[in-house]
Amino acid sequence: MALSEKANTEYLEEVTIQLRAHGFTVHPLESRDIDVAHDGKPLYRVNSRGGLGYFEENAAGKEDVLDQVRDIIKTTREYMTLMEQAPPLEVEGLGKGYQLLADFNGTVLAGHKTRFGVQFITWDWTHNRTSLWQGHYYGPHGLTGSYEKAKRDFAVWSGLLPASALFTQEQLTEVYRSIHETLDGDVPLTDERRKALESAAGQIEDEVTDLKERITLARNREHASGLGMGGVSL
């Protein structure tokens, strides 16, 4: 489904917030596209349809950065499309601007546009679905991780998935580190096992958006405690 002109404009505003929050410089253009700069050089151009082009002369050796921008664009496009398609969440006392993204088993996932970015909230219905309570709020603080955390919270709280079926971000980080200690160590591995471990590591990289920062923090904690363990480099 193609977004409306208004939704395309709001998408570019939201992706600008996200990119700046992740340390990128964003330059709006007269064409309504935006240029994304890193280390003082323009690297990518994003249009209102979520398309991404890059300045080849400045992008060499920036594969990790390109992947990060792509992930931000993909996630932002996903939830802004949902916001456009979702019906309004109209509950007495709630106020305007809330969209109903999901509703299951007495729990709702809502999105709320603010000038600081989209905020996501999970609530429980009460009083015969006339009011909401026990809200869990995610953002807005300009990070796409709020959307992912809100989805996970909704899945568990609504009963779509048991809590035991989902690993925390901290658990996934430590599993990732252990995988690479095995891959980089002297333990003999069959091709099958190596491929399985590499595949698992790739899935964790996709799931934990701030994996590099989490690994650095974990390594620093270990050094501070005197463990001084080695770690994987991203």
Helices and strands as residue ranges (DSSP letters): H 5-21, E 25-28, E 34-38, E 41-46, E 52-54, H 56-59, H 63-85, E 98-104, E 107-114, E 117-126, E 131-138, H 145-157, G 163-165, H 169-183, H 191-207, H 211-224
